[in-house]
Amino acid sequence: MTAVLRSEWRKLSTSPGTPWLLLAVIASTTGVGALAAATVSGGDRVKTALTGVQLGQAVVVILAVLLISGEYATGMIRVSLAATPRRTALLAAKAALLTSTVAVTGALAIGTSLLVAHAPVTAAALRSVLYLCLMALLALGASTVVRETGASIGLMLGLLYLPPLLLPAITDPAWKRHIQHLAPASGGLGTLAWWALAAMLLGAVTLSIRDA
């Protein structure tokens, strides 16, 4: 497993898009949070400072999708699978590196947002880092199933942003509650964790039984 992790880390760290995407996570999260803190007076300063997470999550999704779909696009996945016959180990290595990278980047981005907004570090900030990690795993699992970059990103952005857009058009309060509770971005960490787990399990099964 150590060799697989080392190989996956080399691919992740040498990819030309990775540094830019990580910088984009920090810039979008911090920039939106700082803007919100500067324009909104009163209220919950921590919640205001964390507004940028709603934009930063989209960049995290793109990073996660490219981690696996990029290999399918270039054909590199055949080399990766030949070097790692146990396909679930390959996916586990990608998940471990992705989660740790997003956790460090998210902590830096959220910490900077709170510092700029003069807001204290609270459990809400820690939950936001966990939220980004779970969202990354959801995107990784989904893109392992879908494989194609554009379709995977479209699917994930739809899951993130479509439910809030549909809610105003729904008049039945019961249906509104169901959508809010089941949507990965609004149902809470527990709901998102189930989405991420289901996506990763489905991704692992799909990767194991389908040809590259």
N, C-alpha and C positions, 0 to 999 in steps of 0.2 A: 504493500500500500504506500510505503514511503516513496518508492520509485515513481508510482503513479502520481502522487502529489507533487513531486519535484518536476515531473514532465508537464503536468497541467499548469503549475506555477510559471514555468518557463514560457509556455504558450500565452498565458494571461498577461504576464509582465512585459513580454516583447511585442504584443499586439499594438500597433500604432494608435488604435482608437481608444485603448484602455485609459491612458492618462487624461485624455481630453474628456472622456465620459465621467471620470471621477472628479475632475475639476468642475465639470458642468453640474454634478450633484451638489458640490459645495457652493458654487456660485449661485445656482438657482434657489437652493434652500436658504442660504444666507441672505441673498439679495431680496427675495420676496419677504422674508421675515423682517429684515431691517426696514424695508419700505412700509410694511404694515405697522411696525412699531412706531415709525416716524409720523404716520398719518392718522393712526387711531389713538385717541386719548382715552384714558380710563380703561375699565374692564380688566380682564385677566391678561396680564402682560406675558405670561408664559404661553398661553394659548395663541396670543397674537404673534409672538416671536416664532411659533412653530407653524405658522401659516405656510411657509415655504416648503414644508414637507409634501404638500399636495402637488407641487410642481416637481420637486426633487424625485418623487417616486416614479415619475414617468421616465426619467433618465436611468434610474436603477433598473427599471423594466427592460429598457433597451440594452443595457449592459448584460443583463442576465440572458436575454434572448440571443444576443450575438455570441455568447459563450459556447452555445451548442449549434445554433443554426448556421453560424459562420463556417463551422467545420463541414456541414452538409453542403453549403454553397460552393466551397472550394474543393470538396472531395477529400479533405484532410481527415474526415471521420473514418475513412477506411484504414488509414495509417494508424489512427488512435486505437481503433478496435483490434487491429492486428497486433499491436503492441500490448494491448490489455484485453486478453480473451474474456476475462470476467467483466462483462459489460456493466454490471451494477457497480463494480468498484470504480469504473471510469466516471459514472454519474455521481457517485458518492464523493469522489475527489473534487469534481467540479463544484458540487454543492458546498463542500467544506471551504474551499478557497473563495468561492463567491460570497458566502456568508461572512467569513472573516474580513474580506475586503470591504464589503458593504457596511459591516459593523464599525470598522475603524473610520471609514469615510463619513458615515452617517453621524458618528459621535463627534467628529471634528466639525462637520457642517452645523449640527444642532447646537453644539457647545458655542460655536462662534455666533450663531443667531441669538442665543440667550445673552451672550456677553455684549453684543451690539445693542440689544434691547434693554440692557440692565435688568434682566430677569433672572431669578434664581434657578438653579438646576433642581428639578423636582422629578418625582416618579413619572410624570407625564413626558418628560424629555427622554427618560430611559425607555418608556413604552414606544416612543416614536422611533428610536433606533431599532428596537425589536420589530416594529411594524415594517420598516424598510427591509430588514433581513427576511421576514416572512414573505413579503411581496416579491423579493428577488427569487426565493425558492419556488413560489407559485409560477413566476414567469419562466424559470428554468424548466420546471416540470412540463408546463404547457408547450413550450417551444420544442422540447424533446419529442412530444407527440406530434406536433404540427410540422416541425422541421423547417418550414419555409419562413424566412425572416419577416417579410412584409405581413404575411398572414398572422404570424405569432404576435407581432407588435400591435396589429390592428385588433386582434382578439383581446389582448391584455388591456389596451387603452379603452376598449369597449366595456370591459368588466369594471374598470376604474371609474370612468366618467359618465357612462350611459345611464346607470340607475339614478344618480342625482338629477339628470336632465329629464327623466321620465316621471319622477315623483310628482311634480306640480300638475301633470296632466291626469293623474290618477285620483279619482274622487272617493273611492272606497277606502276608508281608514284602515280596515283590516289588511287590504292588499298593500297599502303603504307600509304598514308595520312589517309585513312579511318580506317585502323587498329590502327594507332597511336592515332587517335582521340577517338576511341571507346574502346581501351584497358583500363581497370581500373587503371593500374599502370603507364600509360604514357599519358593518356588523360587529365590530369589536375584534380584539386580538384572538379571542377564542374561535370565532367564525373564520377569520383569516388563516389561523393555524390549521383548521380542518381543510380549507381550500388548498393550502400549500401541501399538506400531507397527501391529500387525494391526487393532486397534480404530480407530485414526485413519485408516488406509487405507480400511477398510470404511465408516467414517463419511463420508469424502470422496467415495467412489463413490456411496453412498446419497444424500447431499445433492445430488450433481450430477444424478442421473437421476430422482429422485422429485419429484413436485409438492409444493409447500408446503401 
